[in-house]
Amino acid sequence: MPNDFTGRTLKIVEPGEIPLANFKVKGGLWTGAAASAVFTLVDAAGRTYDITFPSDGFVVTIPEWGWISGPAAITAMPSGEMALYLGTK
């Protein structure tokens, strides 16, 4: 299943570009990843968001990140599925 950026929930399963202009991340969930896997997102302003999957975890809850300058790049996504929930304001 490829990445899906068409709805209010971004579904990410592999590295690549998020082809959206500025967007607001209200939170999210990362499931099914291997222990110590690292997810990295870098926005157009150069801000980096890194998350490491814990060795004893089944789900990682993503906090609100606020506005992301797009387009953004997912530079690391080794396993699992990331769901980022978009805000409207």
Beta strands, then each sheet from edge to edge (+ up, - down):
strand 1: 9-12
strand 2: 16-18
strand 3: 23-31
strand 4: 38-42
strand 5: 48-52
strand 6: 59-62
strand 7: 66-68
strand 8: 72-76
strand 9: 81-87
sheet 1: 1+ 9- 3+ 6-
sheet 2: 1+ 9- 3+ 7-
sheet 3: 2+ 8- 4+ 5-
end
